[in-house]
Amino acid sequence: DTEVTQTPKHLVMGMTNKKSLKCEQHMGHRAMYWYKQKAKKPPELMFVYSYEKLSINESVPSRFSPECPNSSLLNLHLHALQPEDSALYLCASSQGSQEYQPQHFGDGTRLSIL
Amino acid sequence: GENVEQHPSTLSVQEGDSAVIKCTYSDSASNYFPWYKQELGKGPQLIIDIRSNVGEKKDQRIAVTLNKTAKHFSLHITETQPEDSAVYFCAAAWGKLTFGTGTRLTIIP
């Protein structure tokens, strides 16, 4: 079992739907991340939150909207997604946002866009 | 930006033998090099990491070596077991993590 919990595990949505992915960690970590992983590819960074503030946005389309309500929670709000957005969405956390801090991943949400 | 190359893309090893996966990176400023294991349906799991001021690190059957001059680092798994079968990713960090393309390791019983 991982210490980073993601819900739901699977999500199927239409292109006009609005949904949210949730991530929770109770390790006292102050940096949290969203990654996107396509099949047979490595994870790609989307967003970084450090001390609940957005510090990195890797030029992600605005149909993905991150939110960090508190130091333990990270959400990813989805709206008007495209079929190519189907992927595994991974959340990670680390003690701080410095590059040498180990990142710990959840098991992801597998998203399918119809 | 950083670029990480990983080889081989697939590796099949007889149970009990050793497995070696190699990565090279482009940005000499990178100073942290983790290795992740990803099993089917799971997220990446950190298995070992090394920082730029260390040349080698070992944890039971797993070891990582780093050559900063040549900008390459390697994962060594000894006495392989069926549960070692997974996809392995190396990564290099300067500002953010950049992952290699992955190695699918299969342990043959």
Backbone of each chain as ProteinMPNN parsed JSONL, in Angstrom:
{"seq_chain_A": "DTEVTQTPKHLVMGMTNKKSLKCEQHMGHRAMYWYKQKAKKPPELMFVYSYEKLSINESVPSRFSPECPNSSLLNLHLHALQPEDSALYLCASSQGSQEYQPQHFGDGTRLSIL", "coords_chain_A": {"N_chain_A": [[0.835, -1.204, 0.0], [0.445, 2.262, -0.786], [1.516, 5.464, 0.549], [0.412, 7.647, -0.454], [-2.704, 8.485, -1.429], [-5.012, 8.021, -3.972], [-8.056, 8.977, -5.499], [-10.831, 8.778, -7.829], [-9.995, 5.282, -8.547], [-10.464, 4.497, -11.121], [-11.861, 6.243, -13.904], [-14.369, 7.142, -16.098], [-15.341, 9.366, -18.522], [-17.347, 11.68, -20.403], [-16.697, 14.013, -23.071], [-17.876, 16.41, -22.438], [-18.235, 16.454, -19.765], [-17.703, 17.393, -16.275], [-15.317, 16.656, -13.923], [-13.471, 15.602, -10.974], [-10.218, 14.753, -9.815], [-8.75, 13.276, -6.944], [-6.265, 13.568, -4.388], [-4.417, 12.484, -1.584], [-2.235, 12.872, 1.157], [-0.564, 11.919, 4.164], [1.922, 12.348, 5.22], [3.121, 14.588, 6.041], [4.309, 16.004, 4.075], [5.354, 18.828, 2.081], [5.32, 19.439, -0.553], [3.578, 18.774, -3.536], [2.559, 16.932, -6.416], [1.33, 16.652, -9.784], [1.281, 14.22, -12.28], [1.175, 12.998, -15.646], [0.702, 9.943, -17.28], [1.115, 8.15, -20.155], [0.375, 5.074, -21.856], [3.02, 2.75, -21.698], [4.933, 4.701, -21.483], [7.082, 7.128, -19.811], [6.298, 8.9, -16.698], [5.009, 12.225, -17.035], [5.598, 15.472, -15.968], [3.079, 17.662, -14.73], [2.032, 19.643, -12.899], [3.307, 21.442, -10.044], [2.996, 21.878, -6.604], [4.056, 23.841, -3.952], [4.231, 24.248, -0.588], [1.481, 24.73, -0.644], [1.159, 26.486, -2.716], [0.998, 27.105, -6.204], [3.771, 26.267, -8.013], [4.991, 25.327, -10.302], [3.858, 25.072, -13.592], [3.583, 23.101, -16.223], [2.993, 24.182, -18.821], [0.361, 23.261, -19.214], [-2.793, 22.492, -20.716], [-5.707, 24.595, -20.2], [-7.974, 23.174, -19.601], [-7.356, 21.446, -17.647], [-7.314, 21.897, -14.245], [-5.611, 22.627, -11.423], [-5.785, 22.289, -7.806], [-5.016, 23.105, -4.481], [-6.188, 22.57, -1.562], [-5.306, 22.279, 1.095], [-2.354, 21.367, 2.992], [-2.342, 18.623, 2.837], [-3.948, 17.754, 0.804], [-4.674, 17.431, -2.663], [-6.141, 18.414, -5.614], [-7.378, 17.725, -8.932], [-9.065, 19.32, -11.292], [-11.234, 18.614, -13.936], [-12.315, 19.439, -17.187], [-14.133, 19.512, -20.174], [-12.514, 17.658, -21.601], [-10.32, 16.003, -23.972], [-10.162, 13.138, -26.209], [-7.453, 12.376, -26.359], [-6.543, 12.92, -23.869], [-6.887, 10.756, -22.305], [-5.407, 8.68, -19.973], [-3.075, 7.582, -17.391], [-3.258, 9.219, -14.378], [-1.091, 10.494, -12.12], [-0.377, 11.192, -8.757], [2.025, 12.707, -6.642], [4.153, 13.144, -3.764], [6.493, 15.055, -1.808], [8.958, 15.806, 0.713], [9.938, 18.429, 0.566], [10.17, 20.87, -2.08], [12.597, 20.816, -3.3], [14.901, 19.546, -5.717], [16.262, 17.237, -4.932], [14.749, 15.905, -3.141], [13.127, 12.937, -2.297], [10.46, 11.684, -4.253], [7.232, 10.414, -3.675], [4.893, 8.255, -4.995], [1.355, 7.919, -5.698], [-1.032, 5.321, -6.639], [-2.421, 6.13, -8.799], [-5.02, 7.482, -11.013], [-6.895, 5.988, -13.437], [-7.866, 7.333, -16.347], [-10.419, 7.566, -18.716], [-11.526, 8.961, -21.673], [-14.456, 9.398, -23.371]], "CA_chain_A": [[0.0, 0.0, 0.0], [1.214, 3.495, -0.839], [1.104, 6.448, 1.518], [-0.288, 8.662, -1.222], [-3.965, 7.859, -1.804], [-5.694, 8.708, -5.064], [-9.416, 8.53, -5.823], [-11.105, 7.341, -7.895], [-8.967, 4.48, -9.227], [-10.83, 4.519, -12.537], [-12.861, 7.251, -14.219], [-14.754, 7.259, -17.503], [-16.145, 10.567, -18.664], [-17.537, 12.231, -21.735], [-15.934, 15.231, -23.324], [-18.537, 17.598, -21.889], [-18.383, 16.315, -18.312], [-16.763, 17.988, -15.323], [-14.995, 15.729, -12.846], [-12.267, 15.947, -10.221], [-9.37, 13.717, -9.243], [-8.324, 13.677, -5.599], [-5.018, 12.986, -3.883], [-4.245, 12.799, -0.168], [-1.057, 12.286, 1.816], [-0.468, 12.274, 5.583], [3.323, 12.202, 5.608], [3.631, 15.908, 6.404], [5.048, 16.558, 2.934], [4.896, 20.166, 1.73], [5.278, 19.569, -2.005], [2.727, 17.775, -4.173], [2.763, 16.95, -7.869], [0.498, 15.88, -10.71], [1.937, 13.705, -13.479], [0.361, 12.257, -16.617], [1.471, 8.84, -17.852], [0.502, 7.401, -21.232], [0.785, 3.67, -21.862], [4.387, 2.412, -22.102], [5.748, 5.921, -21.458], [7.369, 7.571, -18.447], [5.449, 9.998, -16.213], [5.329, 13.583, -17.458], [5.175, 16.442, -14.967], [2.071, 18.648, -15.119], [1.983, 20.743, -11.936], [3.95, 21.302, -8.747], [2.595, 22.769, -5.521], [5.001, 23.917, -2.851], [3.582, 24.986, 0.501], [0.112, 25.02, -1.081], [1.136, 27.454, -3.81], [1.423, 26.559, -7.478], [5.116, 26.754, -8.325], [5.324, 24.942, -11.676], [2.815, 24.627, -14.513], [4.332, 22.721, -17.42], [2.225, 24.558, -20.02], [-0.759, 22.328, -19.319], [-4.02, 23.171, -21.193], [-6.553, 25.116, -19.119], [-9.028, 22.216, -19.26], [-6.885, 20.837, -16.401], [-7.193, 22.967, -13.26], [-5.227, 22.05, -10.132], [-6.163, 23.011, -6.593], [-4.408, 22.541, -3.262], [-6.967, 23.171, -0.473], [-4.451, 22.322, 2.277], [-1.061, 20.704, 2.762], [-2.517, 17.17, 2.684], [-4.869, 17.451, -0.282], [-4.43, 17.992, -3.988], [-7.203, 18.058, -6.554], [-7.217, 18.089, -10.338], [-10.393, 19.5, -11.866], [-11.209, 18.287, -15.364], [-13.478, 19.975, -17.907], [-14.038, 19.544, -21.639], [-11.31, 16.937, -21.996], [-10.252, 15.424, -25.295], [-9.789, 11.707, -26.144], [-6.014, 12.199, -26.132], [-6.252, 13.102, -22.445], [-6.98, 9.454, -21.652], [-4.069, 8.345, -19.448], [-2.988, 7.369, -15.949], [-2.863, 10.464, -13.717], [-0.381, 10.151, -10.895], [-0.068, 12.213, -7.769], [3.213, 12.401, -5.855], [4.477, 14.147, -2.756], [7.847, 15.006, -1.258], [9.086, 16.601, 1.924], [10.029, 19.786, 0.065], [10.16, 20.872, -3.543], [13.936, 20.753, -3.856], [14.961, 18.428, -6.655], [16.862, 16.051, -4.325], [13.81, 15.305, -2.197], [12.459, 11.791, -2.925], [9.034, 11.793, -4.51], [6.488, 9.187, -3.439], [3.744, 8.272, -5.88], [0.174, 7.103, -5.507], [-1.251, 4.33, -7.685], [-2.983, 6.793, -9.965], [-6.385, 7.366, -11.513], [-6.902, 5.69, -14.873], [-8.917, 8.164, -16.924], [-10.791, 7.28, -20.107], [-12.407, 9.982, -22.23], [-15.246, 8.822, -24.47]], "C_chain_A": [[0.87, 1.255, 0.0], [0.682, 4.453, 0.209], [0.454, 7.65, 0.849], [-1.532, 7.981, -1.794], [-4.658, 8.685, -2.874], [-7.074, 8.101, -5.276], [-9.983, 9.378, -6.956], [-9.954, 6.586, -8.551], [-9.201, 4.476, -10.739], [-11.893, 5.585, -12.744], [-13.093, 7.251, -15.723], [-15.653, 8.48, -17.61], [-16.256, 10.985, -20.113], [-16.812, 13.558, -21.852], [-16.582, 16.475, -22.744], [-18.668, 17.556, -20.366], [-17.381, 17.169, -17.547], [-16.561, 16.976, -14.206], [-13.75, 16.212, -12.133], [-11.542, 14.689, -9.775], [-8.861, 14.218, -7.899], [-7.084, 12.904, -5.178], [-4.848, 13.421, -2.44], [-2.981, 12.128, 0.351], [-1.015, 12.791, 3.263], [0.944, 12.044, 6.089], [3.93, 13.537, 6.029], [4.443, 16.546, 5.294], [4.476, 17.91, 2.534], [4.929, 20.428, 0.228], [4.437, 18.433, -2.564], [2.724, 18.01, -5.677], [1.632, 16.207, -8.579], [1.366, 15.51, -11.914], [0.886, 13.034, -14.362], [1.243, 11.166, -17.204], [0.636, 8.12, -18.911], [1.085, 5.987, -21.215], [2.205, 3.506, -22.42], [5.296, 3.633, -22.204], [6.07, 6.285, -20.019], [6.381, 8.647, -17.999], [5.96, 11.345, -16.726], [4.765, 14.57, -16.437], [4.136, 17.41, -15.548], [2.154, 19.886, -14.213], [2.782, 20.385, -10.68], [3.368, 22.329, -7.8], [3.631, 22.681, -4.414], [4.382, 24.797, -1.778], [2.247, 25.576, 0.023], [0.023, 26.1, -2.149], [1.647, 26.791, -5.087], [2.781, 27.138, -7.844], [5.536, 26.396, -9.75], [4.048, 24.513, -12.399], [3.53, 24.357, -15.827], [3.508, 22.96, -18.688], [1.076, 23.592, -20.28], [-2.006, 23.082, -19.798], [-4.955, 23.524, -20.04], [-7.719, 24.197, -18.794], [-8.632, 21.359, -18.047], [-6.65, 21.973, -15.405], [-6.836, 22.372, -11.912], [-5.695, 22.924, -8.981], [-5.527, 22.315, -5.407], [-5.099, 23.178, -2.058], [-6.183, 23.26, 0.842], [-3.227, 21.462, 2.025], [-1.185, 19.205, 2.535], [-3.286, 16.783, 1.432], [-4.462, 18.135, -1.575], [-5.529, 17.492, -4.908], [-6.785, 18.422, -7.972], [-8.609, 18.121, -10.954], [-10.302, 19.385, -13.378], [-12.472, 18.807, -16.039], [-13.184, 20.005, -19.399], [-12.773, 18.847, -22.136], [-11.45, 16.33, -23.383], [-9.867, 13.94, -25.2], [-8.309, 11.484, -25.867], [-5.6, 12.443, -24.682], [-6.409, 11.802, -21.66], [-5.576, 9.003, -21.255], [-4.207, 7.955, -17.989], [-2.499, 8.678, -15.325], [-2.336, 10.127, -12.332], [-0.178, 11.386, -10.031], [1.193, 11.768, -7.021], [3.389, 13.475, -4.796], [5.929, 13.977, -2.326], [7.928, 15.981, -0.091], [9.154, 18.093, 1.59], [10.095, 19.721, -1.436], [11.56, 20.881, -4.151], [14.099, 19.466, -4.657], [15.515, 17.153, -6.026], [15.961, 15.392, -3.293], [13.1, 14.138, -2.88], [10.965, 12.039, -3.087], [8.382, 10.428, -4.353], [5.167, 9.266, -4.191], [2.57, 7.47, -5.337], [0.031, 6.127, -6.665], [-2.019, 4.884, -8.884], [-4.474, 6.628, -10.15], [-6.29, 7.101, -13.003], [-8.112, 6.362, -15.488], [-9.146, 7.788, -18.381], [-11.802, 8.32, -20.555], [-13.132, 9.389, -23.439], [-15.503, 9.865, -25.553]], "O_chain_A": [[1.891, 1.317, 0.684], [-0.435, 4.3, 0.702], [-0.003, 8.569, 1.528], [-1.425, 7.016, -2.551], [-4.867, 9.887, -2.712], [-7.246, 6.883, -5.24], [-9.668, 10.564, -7.053], [-9.025, 7.212, -9.062], [-8.255, 4.453, -11.527], [-12.73, 5.812, -11.871], [-12.156, 7.345, -16.515], [-16.624, 8.607, -16.864], [-15.391, 10.691, -20.938], [-16.374, 14.141, -20.86], [-15.914, 17.495, -22.573], [-19.153, 18.507, -19.752], [-16.362, 17.605, -18.084], [-17.528, 16.496, -13.613], [-13.055, 17.109, -12.609], [-12.163, 13.692, -9.406], [-8.578, 15.403, -7.723], [-6.884, 11.751, -5.558], [-5.098, 14.577, -2.098], [-2.694, 10.974, 0.031], [-1.379, 13.932, 3.549], [1.153, 11.609, 7.221], [5.119, 13.61, 6.337], [5.178, 17.506, 5.525], [3.268, 18.129, 2.628], [4.6, 21.529, -0.214], [4.554, 17.285, -2.136], [2.868, 19.139, -6.146], [1.056, 15.26, -8.042], [2.073, 16.341, -12.483], [-0.147, 12.568, -13.883], [2.388, 11.418, -17.58], [-0.414, 7.554, -18.608], [2.144, 5.742, -20.637], [2.54, 4.052, -23.472], [6.3, 3.613, -22.916], [5.407, 5.807, -19.098], [5.7, 9.244, -18.833], [7.164, 11.575, -16.835], [3.587, 14.503, -16.087], [4.27, 17.906, -16.667], [2.322, 21.011, -14.684], [2.917, 19.22, -10.307], [3.257, 23.507, -8.139], [4.029, 21.594, -3.995], [4.049, 25.955, -2.031], [1.938, 26.745, 0.256], [-1.068, 26.579, -2.457], [2.603, 26.016, -5.058], [2.929, 28.353, -7.972], [6.357, 27.096, -10.342], [3.268, 23.707, -11.894], [4.027, 25.282, -16.47], [3.348, 22.065, -19.518], [0.848, 23.162, -21.411], [-2.258, 24.197, -19.34], [-4.988, 22.829, -19.024], [-8.4, 24.418, -17.792], [-9.461, 20.64, -17.489], [-5.885, 22.897, -15.679], [-7.658, 21.684, -11.306], [-5.963, 24.115, -9.14], [-5.501, 21.086, -5.334], [-4.651, 24.217, -1.575], [-6.369, 24.201, 1.614], [-3.086, 20.887, 0.945], [-0.229, 18.573, 2.084], [-3.283, 15.617, 1.036], [-3.973, 19.265, -1.577], [-5.811, 16.296, -4.968], [-5.955, 19.305, -8.186], [-9.251, 17.083, -11.118], [-9.425, 19.969, -14.015], [-13.573, 18.634, -15.518], [-12.126, 20.463, -19.83], [-12.052, 19.377, -22.982], [-12.556, 16.165, -23.898], [-9.294, 13.529, -24.191], [-7.944, 10.508, -25.211], [-4.451, 12.205, -24.31], [-6.094, 11.757, -20.471], [-4.672, 8.95, -22.088], [-5.297, 7.99, -17.419], [-1.444, 9.188, -15.702], [-3.036, 9.559, -11.494], [0.147, 12.468, -10.519], [1.393, 10.574, -6.798], [2.846, 14.574, -4.911], [6.514, 12.903, -2.462], [7.082, 16.861, 0.068], [8.512, 18.915, 2.244], [10.079, 18.634, -2.014], [11.706, 20.946, -5.372], [13.517, 18.434, -4.324], [15.257, 16.068, -6.547], [16.363, 14.428, -2.641], [12.52, 14.327, -3.95], [10.298, 12.536, -2.18], [8.9, 9.417, -4.829], [4.414, 10.229, -4.041], [2.746, 6.485, -4.621], [0.867, 6.101, -7.568], [-2.237, 4.177, -9.868], [-5.109, 5.766, -9.542], [-5.688, 7.876, -13.746], [-9.251, 6.004, -15.188], [-8.208, 7.7, -19.174], [-12.817, 8.535, -19.892], [-12.506, 8.939, -24.399], [-16.151, 9.566, -26.556]]}, "seq_chain_B": "GENVEQHPSTLSVQEGDSAVIKCTYSDSASNYFPWYKQELGKGPQLIIDIRSNVGEKKDQRIAVTLNKTAKHFSLHITETQPEDSAVYFCAAAWGKLTFGTGTRLTIIP", "coords_chain_B": {"N_chain_B": [[16.689, 21.679, -21.815], [16.828, 18.929, -19.396], [17.771, 15.657, -20.565], [17.192, 12.247, -20.555], [18.492, 9.151, -21.271], [17.739, 5.7, -21.531], [18.702, 2.323, -21.253], [18.645, -1.297, -21.482], [15.551, -1.33, -23.463], [13.958, -3.515, -23.082], [14.459, -6.405, -21.058], [15.357, -9.645, -20.382], [15.912, -12.013, -17.914], [17.386, -14.852, -16.414], [16.068, -16.398, -13.524], [17.739, -15.72, -10.508], [20.026, -14.833, -11.724], [21.928, -11.795, -12.513], [20.793, -8.413, -13.153], [21.235, -5.544, -15.167], [20.699, -2.148, -15.663], [21.05, 0.746, -17.614], [21.592, 4.287, -17.615], [21.918, 7.484, -19.172], [22.552, 10.976, -18.8], [21.989, 14.431, -19.674], [22.339, 17.003, -18.593], [24.73, 18.489, -16.755], [24.291, 19.702, -14.356], [22.453, 18.249, -12.945], [21.695, 16.618, -9.906], [20.612, 14.585, -8.442], [19.497, 11.256, -8.43], [17.102, 9.117, -8.821], [15.67, 5.769, -8.77], [12.887, 4.053, -10.019], [10.39, 1.536, -9.603], [7.816, 0.103, -11.402], [4.971, -1.677, -11.164], [2.399, -3.605, -12.799], [-0.597, -1.824, -13.051], [-0.022, -0.241, -10.905], [1.418, 2.64, -9.179], [4.597, 4.353, -9.73], [7.25, 3.108, -7.735], [9.606, 4.172, -5.46], [12.774, 2.797, -5.358], [15.511, 2.963, -4.91], [17.952, 5.544, -4.503], [20.384, 8.031, -5.453], [22.75, 10.542, -4.676], [24.64, 13.289, -6.041], [27.103, 13.489, -4.795], [27.994, 11.039, -4.164], [29.346, 7.888, -5.15], [28.446, 5.286, -5.257], [25.789, 3.206, -4.111], [24.161, 0.907, -2.008], [21.516, -1.396, -1.376], [20.604, -4.096, 0.041], [19.771, -6.412, -2.33], [19.94, -4.616, -4.356], [21.71, -2.13, -6.148], [23.143, 1.02, -6.961], [25.152, 2.812, -9.231], [27.106, 5.707, -9.916], [28.53, 7.778, -12.322], [29.753, 10.74, -12.559], [31.408, 12.18, -14.217], [31.23, 10.938, -16.702], [28.564, 11.186, -16.976], [26.653, 9.134, -16.468], [24.585, 6.584, -14.99], [23.785, 3.575, -13.225], [21.64, 0.76, -12.568], [21.794, -2.06, -10.561], [20.699, -5.292, -10.097], [20.917, -8.03, -8.102], [20.833, -11.652, -7.777], [18.227, -12.225, -8.908], [14.63, -12.335, -8.634], [11.317, -13.702, -9.272], [9.459, -11.724, -8.506], [10.758, -9.398, -9.076], [10.135, -8.718, -11.613], [9.013, -6.151, -13.641], [8.422, -2.732, -14.743], [11.121, -0.574, -14.951], [12.193, 2.668, -14.119], [14.636, 5.124, -14.601], [15.711, 8.318, -13.34], [16.62, 11.786, -13.509], [17.442, 14.696, -11.699], [17.16, 18.123, -11.799], [15.92, 20.857, -10.703], [13.494, 19.722, -11.518], [12.104, 16.387, -11.845], [13.292, 14.355, -14.44], [12.405, 11.693, -16.395], [13.755, 8.545, -17.543], [13.134, 6.41, -20.425], [12.256, 3.928, -19.658], [12.553, 0.457, -18.673], [11.541, -2.73, -19.396], [11.633, -5.353, -17.337], [11.92, -8.791, -17.246], [11.759, -11.653, -15.348], [12.791, -14.865, -15.717], [11.524, -17.888, -14.65]], "CA_chain_B": [[16.322, 20.947, -20.609], [17.465, 17.639, -19.179], [17.373, 14.524, -21.385], [17.69, 11.015, -19.947], [18.37, 7.969, -22.116], [17.748, 4.49, -20.723], [18.879, 1.106, -22.042], [17.846, -1.572, -22.682], [14.123, -1.09, -23.29], [13.464, -4.764, -22.516], [15.531, -7.244, -20.53], [14.903, -10.912, -19.808], [17.002, -12.572, -17.121], [17.053, -16.095, -15.711], [15.975, -16.228, -12.075], [18.997, -15.947, -9.817], [21.085, -14.071, -12.377], [21.916, -10.352, -12.257], [20.254, -7.535, -14.196], [21.832, -4.202, -15.151], [20.017, -1.152, -16.504], [21.941, 1.9, -17.69], [21.022, 5.573, -18.019], [22.799, 8.629, -19.337], [21.836, 12.238, -18.709], [22.647, 15.464, -20.47], [22.59, 18.24, -17.844], [25.72, 18.24, -15.709], [23.814, 20.29, -13.095], [21.609, 17.28, -12.234], [22.415, 16.197, -8.7], [19.859, 13.563, -7.712], [19.194, 10.229, -9.421], [16.308, 8.029, -8.241], [15.181, 4.673, -9.602], [11.538, 3.657, -9.667], [9.863, 0.264, -10.105], [6.379, 0.225, -11.603], [4.275, -2.924, -11.459], [1.16, -3.422, -13.556], [-1.71, -1.277, -12.287], [0.46, 0.501, -9.732], [2.236, 3.799, -9.448], [6.035, 4.118, -9.568], [7.71, 2.955, -6.351], [11.026, 4.491, -5.301], [13.491, 1.634, -4.822], [16.833, 3.403, -4.477], [18.346, 6.814, -5.096], [21.768, 8.407, -5.185], [23.022, 11.969, -4.882], [25.817, 13.477, -6.886], [28.349, 13.45, -4.032], [28.243, 9.633, -3.836], [29.585, 7.121, -6.368], [27.76, 4.001, -5.235], [24.903, 2.999, -2.971], [23.637, -0.455, -2.059], [20.459, -1.744, -0.444], [20.355, -5.539, -0.095], [20.1, -6.939, -3.663], [19.9, -3.519, -5.329], [22.794, -1.161, -6.042], [23.207, 2.032, -8.02], [26.458, 3.443, -9.385], [27.025, 7.002, -10.599], [29.762, 8.324, -12.873], [29.381, 12.116, -12.915], [32.243, 12.638, -15.328], [30.66, 10.4, -17.938], [27.126, 11.455, -16.909], [25.798, 7.964, -16.54], [24.331, 5.864, -13.76], [23.289, 2.236, -13.519], [20.963, -0.015, -11.534], [22.221, -3.456, -10.554], [19.885, -6.159, -9.252], [21.546, -9.361, -8.015], [19.978, -12.77, -7.319], [16.881, -11.803, -9.294], [13.493, -13.169, -8.245], [10.162, -13.402, -10.127], [8.805, -10.473, -8.1], [11.497, -8.26, -9.631], [9.56, -8.409, -12.928], [8.31, -4.869, -13.603], [9.071, -1.699, -15.547], [12.008, 0.251, -14.14], [12.502, 3.995, -14.666], [15.621, 5.984, -13.966], [15.369, 9.735, -13.444], [17.635, 12.748, -13.102], [16.743, 15.866, -11.16], [17.68, 19.491, -11.635], [14.698, 21.647, -10.776], [12.381, 18.773, -11.576], [12.508, 15.042, -12.25], [13.137, 13.931, -15.824], [12.474, 10.234, -16.391], [14.149, 7.782, -18.713], [12.024, 5.832, -21.18], [11.788, 2.715, -19.008], [13.037, -0.88, -19.044], [10.656, -3.818, -18.942], [12.448, -6.471, -16.87], [11.197, -10.045, -17.049], [12.569, -12.692, -14.714], [12.346, -16.171, -16.206], [11.697, -18.872, -13.554]], "C_chain_B": [[17.043, 19.618, -20.517], [16.897, 16.583, -20.125], [17.995, 13.271, -20.786], [17.434, 9.854, -20.905], [18.545, 6.722, -21.257], [17.825, 3.273, -21.635], [19.109, -0.092, -21.115], [16.364, -1.254, -22.437], [13.431, -2.344, -22.747], [14.65, -5.621, -22.106], [14.912, -8.496, -19.92], [16.1, -11.596, -19.161], [16.511, -13.845, -16.443], [17.039, -15.81, -14.204], [17.302, -16.583, -11.41], [20.166, -15.216, -10.433], [20.952, -12.586, -12.035], [21.337, -9.592, -13.446], [20.896, -6.161, -14.041], [21.088, -3.309, -16.134], [20.849, 0.125, -16.447], [21.209, 3.146, -18.173], [22.124, 6.604, -18.206], [21.961, 9.894, -19.283], [22.653, 13.332, -19.36], [23.075, 16.682, -19.652], [23.535, 17.968, -16.675], [25.31, 18.85, -14.361], [22.932, 19.324, -12.313], [22.371, 16.7, -11.053], [21.691, 15.13, -7.897], [19.316, 12.571, -8.724], [18.435, 9.083, -8.758], [15.986, 6.955, -9.273], [13.811, 4.257, -9.077], [11.193, 2.321, -10.32], [8.351, 0.425, -10.234], [5.812, -1.127, -12.021], [2.947, -2.61, -12.129], [0.043, -2.912, -12.649], [-1.304, -0.481, -11.055], [1.196, 1.767, -10.166], [3.713, 3.476, -9.277], [6.412, 4.078, -8.084], [9.205, 3.237, -6.296], [11.743, 3.3, -4.678], [14.896, 1.982, -4.341], [17.128, 4.733, -5.142], [19.783, 7.121, -4.707], [21.933, 9.888, -5.46], [24.405, 12.128, -5.48], [27.138, 13.413, -6.132], [28.741, 12.032, -3.628], [28.419, 8.854, -5.133], [28.809, 5.817, -6.425], [26.903, 3.905, -3.986], [24.274, 1.616, -3.123], [22.56, -0.646, -1.013], [20.056, -3.176, -0.721], [20.734, -5.987, -1.509], [20.203, -5.847, -4.732], [21.059, -2.565, -5.077], [22.692, -0.185, -7.2], [24.61, 2.608, -8.033], [26.295, 4.702, -10.207], [28.413, 7.418, -11.05], [29.438, 9.726, -13.378], [30.184, 12.635, -14.098], [31.65, 12.206, -16.659], [29.16, 10.673, -18.034], [26.309, 10.204, -17.181], [25.696, 7.28, -15.189], [23.604, 4.561, -14.091], [22.624, 1.621, -12.296], [21.405, -1.457, -11.676], [21.315, -4.227, -9.601], [20.533, -7.539, -9.265], [20.516, -10.379, -7.531], [18.512, -12.494, -7.639], [15.823, -12.848, -8.943], [12.304, -12.815, -9.124], [9.482, -12.086, -9.771], [9.573, -9.225, -8.526], [10.976, -7.874, -11.015], [8.695, -7.154, -12.824], [8.945, -3.963, -14.659], [9.878, -0.811, -14.599], [12.301, 1.558, -14.866], [13.651, 4.614, -13.886], [15.138, 7.431, -14.116], [16.56, 10.57, -13.0], [16.922, 14.028, -12.705], [17.634, 17.096, -11.141], [16.48, 20.417, -11.82], [13.458, 20.782, -10.794], [12.936, 17.422, -11.989], [12.282, 14.856, -13.746], [13.382, 12.434, -15.863], [13.095, 9.702, -17.671], [12.923, 7.1, -19.307], [11.554, 4.495, -20.63], [12.415, 1.443, -19.555], [12.066, -1.913, -18.502], [11.532, -5.013, -18.619], [11.557, -7.686, -16.624], [12.145, -11.067, -16.464], [11.973, -14.044, -15.107], [12.588, -17.222, -15.127], [12.508, -20.085, -14.014]], "O_chain_B": [[17.772, 19.224, -21.427], [15.71, 16.598, -20.452], [19.2, 13.237, -20.536], [16.295, 9.606, -21.3], [19.392, 6.688, -20.364], [17.125, 3.186, -22.645], [19.711, 0.073, -20.054], [15.978, -0.943, -21.31], [12.433, -2.244, -22.034], [15.712, -5.57, -22.727], [14.047, -8.411, -19.048], [17.159, -11.739, -19.772], [15.38, -13.915, -15.962], [17.885, -15.082, -13.686], [17.907, -17.613, -11.711], [21.183, -14.992, -9.776], [20.007, -12.169, -11.365], [21.381, -10.057, -14.585], [21.08, -5.674, -12.925], [20.878, -3.674, -17.29], [21.299, 0.538, -15.378], [20.324, 3.072, -19.025], [23.129, 6.599, -17.495], [20.794, 9.889, -19.674], [23.857, 13.184, -19.573], [24.07, 17.326, -19.983], [23.165, 17.289, -15.717], [25.919, 18.543, -13.336], [22.683, 19.551, -11.129], [23.541, 16.335, -11.173], [22.109, 14.803, -6.787], [18.748, 12.959, -9.745], [19.05, 8.178, -8.194], [16.023, 7.196, -10.48], [13.598, 4.126, -7.871], [11.635, 2.015, -11.427], [7.683, 0.835, -9.285], [6.132, -1.65, -13.089], [2.438, -1.493, -12.038], [-0.23, -3.5, -11.602], [-2.154, -0.093, -10.254], [1.545, 1.945, -11.333], [4.05, 2.426, -8.73], [5.957, 4.9, -7.289], [9.983, 2.606, -7.01], [11.369, 2.843, -3.598], [15.408, 1.328, -3.432], [16.613, 5.02, -6.222], [20.326, 6.549, -3.762], [21.318, 10.425, -6.381], [25.231, 11.217, -5.431], [28.193, 13.294, -6.755], [29.681, 11.83, -2.861], [27.723, 9.12, -6.112], [28.54, 5.296, -7.508], [27.245, 4.452, -2.938], [23.904, 1.206, -4.223], [22.664, -0.13, 0.1], [19.255, -3.439, -1.618], [21.914, -5.946, -1.859], [20.521, -6.136, -5.885], [21.357, -2.229, -3.931], [22.213, -0.528, -8.281], [25.195, 2.864, -6.981], [25.445, 4.765, -11.096], [29.359, 7.413, -10.263], [28.916, 9.891, -14.48], [29.688, 13.439, -14.887], [31.574, 12.984, -17.611], [28.552, 10.413, -19.072], [25.397, 10.206, -18.008], [26.595, 7.38, -14.354], [22.906, 4.46, -15.099], [22.983, 1.912, -11.154], [21.395, -2.014, -12.774], [21.179, -3.859, -8.434], [20.679, -8.147, -10.326], [19.483, -10.029, -6.96], [17.659, -12.525, -6.752], [16.073, -14.054, -8.951], [12.275, -11.718, -9.682], [8.977, -11.399, -10.659], [9.083, -8.109, -8.35], [11.334, -6.819, -11.536], [7.763, -7.098, -12.023], [9.87, -4.359, -15.368], [9.37, -0.358, -13.574], [12.613, 1.569, -16.057], [13.639, 4.626, -12.655], [14.259, 7.719, -14.929], [17.398, 10.12, -12.218], [15.913, 14.398, -13.306], [18.712, 17.101, -10.547], [16.079, 20.72, -12.943], [12.469, 21.102, -10.133], [14.082, 17.313, -12.425], [11.206, 15.163, -14.259], [14.427, 11.955, -15.424], [12.986, 10.309, -18.736], [11.82, 7.196, -18.77], [10.542, 3.97, -21.094], [12.761, 1.356, -20.733], [11.801, -1.965, -17.301], [12.112, -5.622, -19.518], [10.571, -7.614, -15.891], [13.213, -11.321, -17.019], [10.801, -14.32, -14.854], [13.731, -17.435, -14.724], [12.746, -21.002, -13.228]]}, "name": "protein", "num_of_chains": 2, "seq": "DTEVTQTPKHLVMGMTNKKSLKCEQHMGHRAMYWYKQKAKKPPELMFVYSYEKLSINESVPSRFSPECPNSSLLNLHLHALQPEDSALYLCASSQGSQEYQPQHFGDGTRLSILGENVEQHPSTLSVQEGDSAVIKCTYSDSASNYFPWYKQELGKGPQLIIDIRSNVGEKKDQRIAVTLNKTAKHFSLHITETQPEDSAVYFCAAAWGKLTFGTGTRLTIIP"}
